[in-house]
């Protein structure tokens, strides 16, 4: 008999998601429980929003403390935590100014506006002519502007008309970037790792070359690290693997510590100073509760060395997974605790494997049809990762003739 919670959600909710048939009622660390008190190892981490794990005690404590004082002022007034929060964001990114928002998509929209106004007021691009280069297979959010420059048919179908001013090029192709840039180009927006696109990693040196090209041609390098930021790939930010720095950095998800939506755009003074009062805003962006949570979320990453744990344990986990001998697997790839298992095309989808893992007590989700995403909280221990690897092995090391339900 189907859960009443699922029946109610299906009856009264829009069908814009296809969740697995499990109703989560409780979570702590890397583990959650369902309605029947069954435990599951969370290997999705709410798409990297739970890098610190479920209900991290320090973050919960910071939220409760702030709830007892002040939660919202709007940006019509100052609050006592905003400056400290913005300072922390600039310190961890080694940039100069930050603008807080709520969701990741809001932060991307903010970055687009900043890049365009910079192009007109600083670079002196002709009014209405600025363009921004993006990559095929991208995922930057769900607003109409953002889906308008997606290469995914479903994301665009029946949602137009779309904003102009975007150029699509191949990901991991520095030559294509160089060719696409013209005198009206404001910026190059990309994910250092394409998460929703299938956990796709660029070639070593690609980001460094993109940085060089953007610098030479006076184009802003805009990195969307909403999923990869705050330790997911084994560094605080994925761009640090190549020793570069973007002009604009977009962050979110783990910045909210699994408590609430918190996002931000972090950039240079040259870019951020284009904004004037009234240009942009958010009623909830930079609210005191978000600042308290965001500050503690970052401190947990730093003080518990979660980036380094992600690097070390991610390497350990990846090596364990690569020992699996399965007729279904085309490739296993990853960096830190951001790992994708790509299924061979003849098996159509990774979803049946997610369903089998669900029965084994592992929560994960397919992405881009053929890729199974494994991204547990960065707090996961080697013992917990051993448990997960054992279950993945059990599901994948089965006869080729095996029939899914």
N, C-alpha and C positions, 0 to 999 in steps of 0.2 A: 504493500500500500504506500502510495506516494506521500511524502511529508506535507503536512498542512501548510508549513511555511513556504514550500515550493509552489503549492497550488495557489496560495494567495498572491505570491509574486507574479505568477503567470497570468492570473485573472486580472490583476489591477495594474500590472507594470507593462511598459513598452517592451517589445521583444527585440531589443537591440543588443542583447548578449545571449550566449548559449553556454551557461555555466554547467559544470559537471554536477551530477545529482548527489551533492553532499551539502548539508546545512551546518555551517560552523557556528558554534555557540560560545567557545572559549579558546583563548590562546595565551601561551607563555613561552618566551624564548623561540625555539625553532618548532614548537609543537602546538597543535590545535586539537580540539575535541569536537565531535559532532553531537547531534541530538541524543544519540544512543550511548554517549560517553566513550566512543571509539577514538583512539588517538591516531593522529596523522602527522608525519614529518612534512613541514611546509617547504616545498622546493620551488616555490614561485616567488615568495616574499612580496606579494602584491605588486608584481612587476618592478621589484627593487625599491619599493617604498618602505620595506621593513628590513633594511640592512642591519639595524640594531636589534632585530628580533621583535616578537610580539610583546607589548607592554613592558618595555625595558624599565626597570624600577626607577632609575634616575630621571628618565624623561617623564614618566607618569607623575613622579613627585614634583617635578618642576611645573607640570601642567596644573596639578591640584593646588600648588602654592599660588600660582598666578590666578587661578579661578577664584580664589578667595580675596583677591585684591581688585583686579581690573581686567576686563577682557576686550573691550572695544572702545575706541574713541573716534574712529575715522581719521583721515589725514587732515581734517580741518584743524586739528590741534596736535601738539607734540605729545608723545608718551615717553616714559623714562627708560624704556628698553630698546627703542628703535635704533638709536645711534650706536649702542653697543653691538647690536645684532649686525648692522651694516658694516661696522668696523671688522667684526669677525669674518664676515663673508669676504671682505677685501684681503684680509690677512691670509686665509687659506687658499685663495685663488691667485694671490700676488698681483691683483689688479687694484683699481683706485676708487671706484664708486659702485654702489649697488642700488637697485630699484626693486623693492619687494612686491610680489603678487601672491596669488593663491595657487591656482592650478598650473600645470606645465604648459598647457596650451596658451594660457594668458601670458606666461613669460615669453613664449615664442612670438606671440603677437607683439609684445612690447619690444622685443629685439628687432623685429621687422620695422616697426615704426621708428625706432632709434636709428637704424641703418639708413632708412630712406631720408629722414630729416638731416642726418649727417651728410649724406650725399648732396643734398641741395644747399645746405648752409655752409659746409666746410669744403667739400670737394668741388662745389659749384657746378653740379650737373644741371642741365636745363630742366625747368619745371615740368613735372609729369613724365619724365623720361627715365627715371632711375629703374634699374633692374637688379634682381637678386638671383644668384645661381644656386640651384639646389640639386640633389642627387636622385637618380632613379632608385626606386625601392625604399625611399625615405619614409619615416613616420615621425611627424612632429606634433601631432594632435588631431583634433576633430572639428575645429571651426571651419566655416566655409572658405575663408582665405587659405587655410592650411591644406584642406583636402583638395583645393583647387590646383595646387602644384604637386599633388601626389601622382605617382605613376600606376597606382592600384585602381583598376576599373570600378570595383565596388565602392570604394571610398568617395568617388566622384559622381557616380551614376544617379541622376535625378536630384542633384543638389545644386546645380548651376543656376544662374551664370556666376562665373568666378572672377576674382580679381586678376588683373593683368600684371605684367612686370616680373615674371619668373621664367628662368631658363632651366631646363632639365638636362643634366649630363650624367654620364656613367659614374658610379661610385668607384673609387680606387683607380682613377685615370687622371693623372696630373696633366697630361698633354691636353686632354679634353677641357680641363679647367682653363689652361692657358689660352686655348682657342676661343672659349666662350666669353672671356672677359673683353669688354669694350669700354669706351670712354664714359659710358653711362652706368657702369656696374658699381653698385654700392657695396655688395658683400657676397660672400660665399657661405651658405648655411649648410652644415652637415653634422651627422652623428659620427663620433670617432669609431663607434661600433654600431652597425645597424641591428638594433634589437628586435623590433617587430618584423623587420625584413628577413629574419632567420638567423640571428646571431652571426652576422657577417663581419669578419675582421679584415681591414685593409692590409696591403703589403707593408712590410717594415719600411719606413722612410716616406710613406705617402703623406702623412700629416706634415712632416718636415718640409717636403717639397711644396705642398699646398701653402704652408706658411710663407715660404720664400717667394712664391708667385704672387700671393696677395700683397706682400710687402713691396715688391718691385712695381706692382701696378696700382698701388694706392687703393686697395680693396680690403674691406673689413673681413677678417676670418672669424666667423660666428660658429661656435661649437655648441651643439645641443647635448649636454651631459645630464639630462634629466634622469635617464636610466643608468648611465655609466658612472655618474658622479658619486662622491663620498664612499670610495673604497671598493666599489663593485669589481673592478678589474685588477685589483692589487696595488693601485696607487690611489691617492685621494681623488685625482681626476685622470681620466684615460689619456689626455694629451701629454701628461707628464712622462709617459713611457718614451716619448720621443724628444723630451727636453725642449719643447716649444711653449708658447703662450698665445692664446687667442686674443683678438681685440674685444670680442664679446663672448661671454660665457653664460649659458642658460642652465639653471639648476632647479631641481624640484624633488619630488618623490621622497627620498630618504632624508631630505632637509626637514620634513615634518615628523620624522622619527616614528612613523606609524600611528601617530596620534591625530593629525589633521593635515589638510592641504596647505603647504607652504612652498612658495617658489620665488625665484629672483633672477634678475638679469644683472650680471656684474661686468663692468667694462672700465675703459679708461676715462679720464676727465674729458678728453677730446670728444668722445662720443656722448657721454652722459650730460655734458654741459649744453647740448642742443635743446634739452627740454626746458620749457618755461611753465610757470604755474598755469594750469588749465589744459596743457598739451595731452596729459595722460593721467590716469589715476585708478584707484580701486578702493571701495569703501572698506573692505576687509584687509587689503594688502598692508602688511607691516603692523597689524594689530598687536597689542601687548601680549596676548596669549600665544600668537604665532611666533613672536620674537623670543619669548621664554622657551618655547618648545624647540625652535630652530637653534637657539644658542646651545641648549643642552644636547640636542641631537648631534651637533658638530663636535662638541666636547667629548661625547661618548666615543665617536669615531676616533678622535685623536688620542684620548687618554687610555682607551682600551686597545689601542694599536690594531683597530679592525682592518685597516688597509693592508697592513703587513700580514695579519691572519688570513685575509682573503688571498694574498699572494701565495703564502706557504701552503695553506690548506687547499687552495684551488689547484695548485700543481699536484698535490697528493691525490685529490679527488679525480682529476683528469687522468692521471696515470692509472688509477684503479679502473676507471671506466674504459680506457683504451685496451685493457686486457680482456674485455668482453669479446668473445668470438660469436658473432651473430650473422645469420644470412640476411637480416633485415637492414643492417646499418651500412650506410654509404660512407659517413665520416663523423668523427667526434672532434669538436674543436672548442677551444675556450681560452680564457685569460682570467686569472683570479677565480672568483666564484660566479662566472658568467659563462655558462657552458651550453652548447647546442649539440644534440644528437640528430643528425640528418638521416632520414629514412630513404631507402631506395625508391625511385619513382614508381616501380611496379606495385608497390604496396599502398599507393594512393594517398595515405594520410597518416600522420603521427597520432591522431586522436585515439584510435583503438589501444595504443600503448599507454596513453594517459589513463584510460579507463581501467586497464589491467593493473597499472601502478596504484590507482585509487583503491582497488581491492586489497592491495598489499600494504596499504597504509602510507602511501606517498602522494602528496598533492603536487601536480605539475600541469602544464598546459602546452598545447601545441601552438606553434607560431608559423605563419606562412605555410600552412598545410603540412609540410614534410619535416618540420624541425620540432623536436621536443626540447623545451627550454628547461634547464636545471640551474636555478639561481637561489639557493637557500640563504637565510640570514647569515651575515658575516660572522656572527657569534657561534656558528656551528663548530662542534668539536670533531676531531678525527674519528672518534667513536661513532658519532652521529652520521658522519659522512660514510663510514664503513657500512652502517645499517642501510643507508640509501643506496650505495653501490651494490650491495648484496641483493636488494630488491630489484634494481634495474637489471642486474645480471639474470635474475630468475625470470623476468619477463621477456628479455631479449634472447637468451640462450635456450631457444625452444626449436623443435623441428620446423623446417620450412613449410611442411604440409599443414602446420597448425592453422585451425580455422577460428577466427574471432567470433564472439557472440554477435 
